[in-house]
Every structure is written in C-alpha cells, then in structure tokens.
Amino acid sequence: MQVALCRLRTHQWCFILFNIMLFHALLFGADFVEEYLLQSLPVAYTDVKVLEIREQARKLDMESRKDNISKSYLISGVDACSGQDVFLLSVIFSNPANRMRRDLIRQTWANVTHVKEYTILTMFALGKPNSETTQLEILKESESHGDIIEGSFLESSQNQTLKTIMVIQWIVTFCPSARFVLKTNEDMFVNILSLVDYLLSLRIHPEDIYMGRVIHQALPIRDPQSYTFFIPKQYEEKFYPDYCSGTAYVISQDVARKVYVVSNQVPMSLPSDVFVGICAHHAGIAPIHSSRFSGHRHIIYNRCCYKFIFTSAGTQDEELIVEWREISDGKKCSVLQTYYGLVSCKVWTYLDKLKYLKNEALSFSD
C-alpha cells in the first residue's frame, strides 16, 4: 500500500487533494459562510433613540418594584439568586405537565452548579396549567427544588412571547448579578461545560452579547390563519432583523436590561425569538452567530462532537442520559478525535435529514 501511494503521479495527488477539499467545502461550507460572511453588522450608537434606550438600561433600578413584581407570578422564585454571584443563569422553557423531563434535566446537564469555581444556576420557566391537579404538583415540585418560575398566564404556544417577557423581567429584577443568561427549551441537549468554557474565554467585562444560531432575513408571516400573522401596518419591513433561534441563545446581563427597557415598544404577537431580536435591534445590539448552537436540528450523536458543540435539538429522554454520562466523564478528545467527531456528526446528520425528506415525499405522494 505504501509503495502504491509513493508511485502516485502529480496529477493523481492533485485529484485526491481536490476531492478532499471538495468534501470539506460541501460539509463545512455553509457553517463557514454563516460564521464569517453573514455576521450582522453592528448597529451604530449615533441614533438618538438607541442611545436613550442604552442609557435607560444602564440606570435601570428594580429594587423598589420587587414586591409588586413578585405578586404577578404564581411562583416567583425570588430567593433563587439571593447572595450568589451567578456566572451563568440557565432558564429552561418547560411545559407544566413535563415533570419527568425536568427531573431528567436536573439529573444531567442542569446538575452542574459550578465550573472552575464559577456558579451556574438553573431555573425552569412555566405558564399556568389547565389542570388544578397539575398546579398542586408544580407547587410541591417548587418546594422540593426551588427552581421554578411560574407565570399567571396559561401555558400555550401563543403565550411564549409573554413567557419570554416574564423571564426577562425576572432576570433584571431578581437575578441582576448573573453575568450571562442561557435561554433554552426542555427538548434541547446542552453541553453546559463547553458553553461555560467558551464564555470564560471572552474578555473580562463583555457587553452586548446576544449569541446563538442566527436566522437571516426571515419573512414576516402574512397568513391570516397563523397566530403570528402580521398585517403590513404592524410590521412594514420586508424581512425581520437578524435574530437568534429561540431554541437556545445566550445574552449578557446588560442585554437583558436593554431588551426589558424596549419590550413595551414591540408587538407581543411576534414569535418569541423574533420579539427578542427586534428588541435587541432597537437597542443597537447585533446577534452573534455560532454554529456550535444547533438551532432546530438534531445532531446525530458522537462523543467528541458533543463535547465541542453547545446544543442539539429534539433529544429523547434515553439519549439525554447516555449523552450526558459520556461527555461529562472527564475524558478529553484530541484534536484529531474532535475533527473526526465533527465530520461524523455532519455526515450522519445530513444523511438523517435526507432520509426524513425522502419519507416525507413518500407520505405526501401516498
């Protein structure tokens, strides 16, 4: 084999190298374009409205309003952050009925409370359930774990923006010490260790951090049958401003304050992730894209790949247990192992997507 390789001619080597480069371009090209060529341009701070919003956020003082705000929640969790210097606050959007999923998250990635002596705090954000029995169970769950924030509105897909506003208000009022906030959904796998390591690598006092999988040039929904329907008068632009997918994103504390200040100026009927993106845009904040956030994609599992990425969507209960056990075992991956893991993840995820599309086409034709 070694002799055969040595006998390859120049044009044969060129052909092999070309195919290797083509393979990598097809595999990682989209991520490269998103990461480096499609980053949103920073918003200029010369706009008077932007400067006013940023100044209001800087001077924001919620101390005198704490008592009244706490009464607006069914479960306020006001003491969760007390006396703690929180580095990363994770807020997980959860359905009230999904107690088993919350327990599973508590046993896996949310079980991490410190990384390199930095405090990690996890809270679950819920709307009100339809069932009184479920409500009583949530009260008992909150007494046991002390990690629930529950709004006084009904849990529904239409109320996710209201839940987002509730969470932002809770952050700036009851957890102003948190340097960073991760907003994610309960179906996500989160590599909290990798994410914290990345955040620790940022400059000492980072501001305007609004990072996730950025959605570019999304079109406003004009379908009257949709609950997110917008007539042109409500939102006249052709595209939404760039925003981070609501599956998972990270904001710094100052961004939470700026979003809160401007939140009453943006229509609540917007999808929750678009709502945050427009609030950020009004405050002069540009989203930062990272391909380590999966967005809505489920990444096919590979240990070294999962040790590198931040999130994967649509993770089943049994998958979450195995994946967390393997990536938190303390065993490091070499550069070569990480490279192979990322290639493996990419290839199998693309193949799985093709299989899904094929099945959808077949079911449609039937």
VMD Tcl script that draws the C-alpha trace (Angstrom):
set ca {
  {0.00 0.00 0.00}
  {2.84 2.38 0.94}
  {4.67 1.62 -2.33}
  {1.47 2.23 -4.32}
  {0.98 5.62 -2.64}
  {4.55 6.62 -3.42}
  {4.06 5.78 -7.09}
  {1.08 8.13 -7.49}
  {1.78 10.82 -10.06}
  {1.37 14.54 -9.53}
  {-1.99 14.77 -11.29}
  {-3.27 11.84 -9.22}
  {-2.23 13.55 -5.99}
  {-3.92 16.75 -7.20}
  {-7.11 14.81 -7.92}
  {-7.09 13.27 -4.43}
  {-6.43 16.63 -2.74}
  {-9.13 18.29 -4.83}
  {-11.68 15.70 -3.74}
  {-10.68 16.06 -0.08}
  {-11.07 19.85 -0.33}
  {-14.40 19.49 -2.14}
  {-15.67 17.10 0.54}
  {-14.80 19.57 3.32}
  {-16.24 22.51 1.38}
  {-19.55 20.70 0.98}
  {-19.52 19.53 4.59}
  {-18.48 22.74 6.37}
  {-19.05 25.39 3.70}
  {-22.46 26.50 4.99}
  {-21.15 26.88 8.55}
  {-18.15 28.86 7.28}
  {-20.38 31.24 5.33}
  {-22.68 31.74 8.32}
  {-19.84 32.13 10.81}
  {-17.67 34.62 8.91}
  {-19.52 36.10 5.94}
  {-23.08 36.57 7.18}
  {-22.46 38.09 10.61}
  {-24.78 41.00 11.29}
  {-23.18 44.43 11.18}
  {-23.13 46.31 14.49}
  {-25.81 48.98 14.86}
  {-24.42 52.50 15.12}
  {-24.86 54.11 18.53}
  {-25.28 57.57 16.96}
  {-29.04 57.08 16.72}
  {-30.64 59.15 19.49}
  {-33.29 56.50 20.29}
  {-30.62 53.80 20.61}
  {-28.58 55.97 22.97}
  {-31.65 56.72 25.08}
  {-32.53 53.03 25.40}
  {-29.00 52.12 26.40}
  {-28.89 54.91 28.97}
  {-32.24 53.84 30.45}
  {-30.97 50.27 30.71}
  {-27.78 51.42 32.43}
  {-29.78 53.36 35.04}
  {-32.48 50.69 35.48}
  {-33.26 50.12 39.16}
  {-35.85 47.46 40.00}
  {-35.33 47.43 43.78}
  {-38.43 49.46 44.66}
  {-40.62 47.36 42.35}
  {-39.64 43.91 43.61}
  {-42.64 43.35 45.88}
  {-45.22 44.31 43.28}
  {-43.50 42.29 40.54}
  {-43.23 39.18 42.72}
  {-47.02 39.22 43.18}
  {-47.53 38.91 39.41}
  {-46.10 35.35 39.46}
  {-47.83 32.22 40.73}
  {-44.37 31.03 41.76}
  {-41.79 33.80 41.84}
  {-38.59 32.04 42.93}
  {-37.39 35.39 44.27}
  {-34.71 33.89 46.53}
  {-33.06 31.62 43.95}
  {-30.28 34.13 43.18}
  {-30.02 35.73 46.61}
  {-26.48 36.01 47.91}
  {-24.96 34.35 44.85}
  {-22.54 35.73 42.28}
  {-24.01 33.82 39.33}
  {-21.81 33.42 36.27}
  {-24.39 31.67 34.06}
  {-28.12 31.55 34.68}
  {-29.87 28.88 32.57}
  {-33.60 29.40 32.06}
  {-35.37 26.40 30.55}
  {-38.80 26.87 28.97}
  {-40.85 23.89 30.09}
  {-44.41 22.66 29.79}
  {-46.10 22.38 33.21}
  {-47.07 18.74 32.59}
  {-43.50 17.61 31.83}
  {-42.29 16.87 35.37}
  {-40.35 13.78 34.28}
  {-38.39 15.77 31.69}
  {-37.50 18.43 34.25}
  {-36.29 15.77 36.68}
  {-34.17 14.24 33.94}
  {-32.59 17.61 33.13}
  {-31.92 18.13 36.84}
  {-30.09 14.79 36.92}
  {-27.99 15.53 33.82}
  {-26.67 18.85 32.49}
  {-28.58 21.05 34.99}
  {-26.89 19.14 37.81}
  {-23.76 21.22 37.17}
  {-23.72 24.01 39.77}
  {-20.07 25.08 39.48}
  {-17.47 25.12 36.70}
  {-13.96 26.19 37.75}
  {-15.47 27.78 40.88}
  {-17.95 29.82 38.83}
  {-21.59 29.47 39.90}
  {-24.14 28.02 37.48}
  {-27.85 28.36 38.34}
  {-30.73 26.66 36.51}
  {-34.39 27.69 36.58}
  {-37.48 26.35 34.79}
  {-39.99 28.83 33.31}
  {-43.62 27.66 33.17}
  {-47.00 29.05 32.30}
  {-50.12 28.11 34.26}
  {-51.52 24.61 33.54}
  {-55.18 23.95 32.73}
  {-55.42 21.32 35.45}
  {-55.66 22.18 39.16}
  {-54.08 18.81 39.96}
  {-51.05 19.68 37.85}
  {-50.83 23.06 39.58}
  {-50.70 21.39 43.00}
  {-47.96 19.07 41.75}
  {-45.95 22.06 40.48}
  {-46.24 23.74 43.89}
  {-44.84 20.61 45.56}
  {-42.09 20.40 42.92}
  {-41.16 24.02 43.58}
  {-40.99 23.39 47.34}
  {-38.65 20.43 46.73}
  {-36.29 22.06 44.22}
  {-36.78 25.83 44.43}
  {-36.01 26.23 40.73}
  {-39.39 27.15 39.18}
  {-40.72 30.46 37.86}
  {-44.43 30.27 37.02}
  {-46.42 32.99 35.32}
  {-50.10 33.74 35.85}
  {-50.92 33.18 32.14}
  {-51.93 29.87 30.58}
  {-49.19 27.76 29.06}
  {-49.65 27.75 25.27}
  {-47.72 28.25 22.04}
  {-49.40 31.65 21.69}
  {-48.05 32.79 25.07}
  {-44.35 32.07 24.53}
  {-43.58 35.75 23.95}
  {-45.38 36.59 27.18}
  {-43.28 33.93 28.91}
  {-40.14 35.49 27.44}
  {-41.08 38.91 28.81}
  {-41.80 37.31 32.19}
  {-38.35 35.71 32.24}
  {-36.53 38.89 31.18}
  {-38.35 40.80 33.92}
  {-37.41 38.12 36.47}
  {-33.74 38.27 35.43}
  {-33.35 42.04 35.77}
  {-35.39 42.13 38.99}
  {-34.38 39.06 40.97}
  {-31.09 37.95 39.40}
  {-29.22 41.11 38.35}
  {-25.92 39.55 39.43}
  {-25.99 36.93 36.64}
  {-23.30 37.78 34.11}
  {-24.77 35.62 31.35}
  {-28.16 34.06 30.71}
  {-28.85 30.96 28.63}
  {-32.42 30.67 27.39}
  {-33.25 27.21 26.08}
  {-36.09 24.70 25.69}
  {-36.63 21.47 27.57}
  {-36.16 19.27 24.47}
  {-32.58 20.53 24.00}
  {-29.34 18.82 24.94}
  {-26.99 21.45 26.36}
  {-23.26 20.97 26.83}
  {-23.05 23.37 29.73}
  {-19.36 22.59 30.30}
  {-18.35 23.56 26.77}
  {-20.53 26.67 26.84}
  {-19.09 27.92 30.15}
  {-15.53 27.33 28.91}
  {-16.32 29.47 25.86}
  {-17.88 32.27 27.92}
  {-14.87 32.28 30.24}
  {-12.65 32.85 27.20}
  {-14.38 36.17 26.43}
  {-12.97 39.48 27.63}
  {-13.35 40.37 31.31}
  {-16.49 42.55 31.07}
  {-18.26 41.60 27.85}
  {-21.29 43.62 26.79}
  {-23.88 43.32 24.04}
  {-23.54 39.51 23.96}
  {-26.54 38.08 22.12}
  {-25.30 34.80 20.71}
  {-26.90 31.72 19.16}
  {-27.79 30.30 15.78}
  {-28.67 33.43 13.83}
  {-31.65 33.47 11.48}
  {-31.03 35.75 8.49}
  {-33.71 37.58 6.51}
  {-36.74 35.72 7.85}
  {-40.00 36.79 6.26}
  {-42.88 38.08 8.43}
  {-45.86 35.72 8.36}
  {-48.71 37.19 6.32}
  {-51.02 34.17 6.55}
  {-54.24 35.25 8.34}
  {-54.65 31.67 9.68}
  {-51.43 31.93 11.72}
  {-51.43 33.29 15.29}
  {-48.23 35.20 14.36}
  {-49.97 36.84 11.40}
  {-48.91 40.44 10.76}
  {-50.59 42.97 8.54}
  {-48.13 45.35 6.83}
  {-49.14 48.25 9.11}
  {-47.97 46.29 12.18}
  {-44.60 45.41 10.66}
  {-43.77 47.14 7.39}
  {-40.27 45.78 6.71}
  {-39.80 43.02 4.14}
  {-37.59 40.97 6.49}
  {-37.25 40.65 10.23}
  {-33.90 41.89 11.56}
  {-31.43 39.08 12.20}
  {-32.24 37.19 15.42}
  {-31.11 34.11 17.31}
  {-33.15 30.91 17.12}
  {-35.28 30.61 20.23}
  {-34.17 27.00 20.77}
  {-31.12 28.30 22.64}
  {-29.26 31.59 22.90}
  {-27.03 33.41 25.37}
  {-27.34 37.04 26.42}
  {-25.26 39.12 28.81}
  {-26.96 40.87 31.74}
  {-26.79 44.27 30.03}
  {-28.68 42.86 27.02}
  {-31.43 41.56 29.31}
  {-31.78 45.07 30.72}
  {-31.89 46.67 27.27}
  {-34.46 44.16 25.99}
  {-36.59 44.81 29.08}
  {-36.46 48.59 28.60}
  {-37.64 48.38 24.99}
  {-40.03 45.41 25.34}
  {-43.14 47.56 25.77}
  {-42.46 49.17 22.37}
  {-42.55 45.90 20.37}
  {-45.74 43.95 19.48}
  {-46.22 40.92 21.77}
  {-47.88 38.95 18.98}
  {-44.49 38.37 17.37}
  {-42.85 34.94 17.71}
  {-40.80 34.98 20.92}
  {-37.37 34.71 19.28}
  {-38.23 37.39 16.71}
  {-39.50 39.58 19.57}
  {-36.14 39.39 21.36}
  {-34.30 40.02 18.08}
  {-36.31 43.18 17.34}
  {-35.86 44.43 20.92}
  {-32.10 43.87 20.59}
  {-32.08 45.66 17.23}
  {-33.83 48.70 18.73}
  {-31.17 48.76 21.46}
  {-28.27 48.71 18.98}
  {-27.34 45.04 19.55}
  {-26.36 42.76 16.67}
  {-26.73 38.98 17.15}
  {-23.55 36.88 17.10}
  {-23.75 33.64 15.13}
  {-22.18 30.43 16.39}
  {-22.56 27.15 14.51}
  {-21.98 25.35 17.81}
  {-25.65 26.07 18.51}
  {-27.76 23.56 16.59}
  {-30.92 25.63 16.16}
  {-33.82 23.27 15.39}
  {-31.54 20.48 14.13}
  {-31.00 17.25 16.00}
  {-27.28 16.44 15.77}
  {-26.58 12.70 15.43}
  {-24.53 11.70 18.46}
  {-20.76 11.33 18.55}
  {-18.98 11.78 21.89}
  {-16.21 14.12 20.72}
  {-18.63 16.09 18.56}
  {-20.98 16.60 21.51}
  {-18.07 17.65 23.72}
  {-17.47 20.52 21.26}
  {-20.96 21.75 20.32}
  {-23.23 23.71 22.67}
  {-26.69 22.31 21.86}
  {-28.68 19.69 19.96}
  {-32.45 19.78 19.48}
  {-35.07 17.07 19.83}
  {-33.16 14.92 22.32}
  {-35.11 11.97 23.68}
  {-35.01 11.06 27.38}
  {-32.90 7.93 26.96}
  {-30.50 9.79 24.64}
  {-30.03 12.60 27.14}
  {-28.94 10.21 29.89}
  {-26.36 8.38 27.76}
  {-25.03 11.50 26.04}
  {-24.53 13.42 29.28}
  {-22.87 10.48 31.03}
  {-20.36 10.07 28.20}
  {-19.44 13.73 27.65}
  {-19.11 14.51 31.37}
  {-16.79 11.56 32.08}
  {-13.70 13.81 32.18}
  {-12.05 12.10 29.20}
  {-10.69 14.66 26.76}
  {-10.78 14.38 22.97}
  {-7.66 15.03 20.94}
  {-7.74 17.48 18.02}
  {-7.93 14.55 15.60}
  {-10.75 12.90 17.56}
  {-12.68 16.19 17.65}
  {-12.18 16.64 13.91}
  {-13.39 13.10 13.20}
  {-16.32 13.62 15.57}
  {-17.43 16.81 13.83}
  {-17.17 15.16 10.40}
  {-19.12 12.16 11.66}
  {-21.84 14.38 13.19}
  {-22.16 16.39 9.99}
  {-22.34 13.40 7.65}
  {-24.84 11.40 9.71}
  {-27.00 14.46 10.42}
  {-27.19 15.28 6.71}
  {-27.99 11.66 5.85}
  {-30.68 11.58 8.53}
  {-32.18 14.76 7.11}
  {-32.20 13.28 3.59}
  {-33.90 10.17 4.94}
  {-36.53 12.35 6.65}
  {-37.16 14.35 3.47}
  {-37.47 11.15 1.45}
  {-40.02 9.71 3.89}
  {-41.97 12.99 3.80}
  {-42.03 12.92 0.00}
  {-43.24 9.32 0.01}
  {-46.01 10.02 2.52}
  {-47.08 13.07 0.51}
  {-47.25 11.07 -2.71}
  {-49.38 8.40 -0.99}
}
mol new
graphics top color blue
foreach p $ca { graphics top sphere $p radius 0.5 }
foreach p [lrange $ca 0 end-1] q [lrange $ca 1 end] { graphics top cylinder $p $q radius 0.2 }
display resetview
